[in-house]
Amino acid sequence: MWRFWKKRFKWSRLEKGKDLQAAQERPVRLFVQARLSNPPRKALVGICLLAYEDEDFVYWGYPYFCRLFSDQRCADEFFKSPRAELADLYPEYKLDFYSLRLRERIRACIREQEELLDGVHFLGFTYRMPPKIKTKTDCFEIEVRAYRRFRSSGEERSEKHSYYLKLSRPDLALLDYR
């Protein structure tokens, strides 16, 4: 975990368009997967962030704090993905486009479907691990492993459960639920 001997790139320099020749090229799908798996954070470190973009590429990476008690961010490596392809497939790529909105929609879909069950009062669920999200050209395929809490016959219980959802790409409409 020691980073003394590694080449470190200051995030502030990357945001200004400097040191971009060291970027490693990655496919657009990898960039989208990285952005989808961003958890909400107060400090913008440890998650996939956009550093810079030009006519050809979008530069991104996972910054961390350079030193203890410092607000400067650094990255050991950063990546680039073709901007034209990214803009065609995902026009909202500059935003933290689907991660927060998609997670809200996942929770809403599960709650709606679970409340339709007869004889069981659904109380909620908590993730056992983050959802697995696969991006297809027209939809998102999502697998959620969770602890489902419900009340049946006056008794409150919790059990492990897996959900499979398929949501359409532009409007996040529910296509399939298991």
GIPERA-V972170 format. One record per residue. SS is DSSP state (a for helix, b for strand, c for the rest). Layout:
[[SS] [SS]]
This chain:
[[c] [c] [c] [c] [c] [c] [c] [c] [b] [b] [a] [a] [a] [a] [a] [c] [c] [c] [c] [a] [a] [a] [c] [b] [b] [c] [c] [a] [a] [a] [a] [a] [a] [a] [a] [a] [c] [c] [c] [c] [c] [c] [c] [c] [c] [c] [c] [b] [b] [b] [b] [b] [b] [c] [c] [c] [b] [b] [b] [b] [b] [b] [c] [b] [b] [c] [c] [c] [c] [c] [c] [c] [b] [b] [b] [c] [c] [b] [b] [b] [b] [b] [a] [a] [a] [a] [a] [a] [a] [c] [c] [c] [c] [c] [c] [c] [c] [c] [a] [a] [a] [a] [a] [a] [a] [a] [a] [a] [a] [a] [a] [a] [a] [a] [c] [c] [c] [c] [c] [c] [b] [b] [b] [b] [b] [b] [b] [c] [c] [c] [c] [b] [b] [b] [b] [c] [c] [c] [b] [b] [b] [b] [b] [b] [b] [b] [b] [b] [b] [b] [b] [b] [c] [c] [b] [b] [b] [b] [b] [b] [b] [b] [b] [b] [b] [b] [b] [b] [c] [c] [c] [c] [c] [b] [b] [b] [b] [c]]
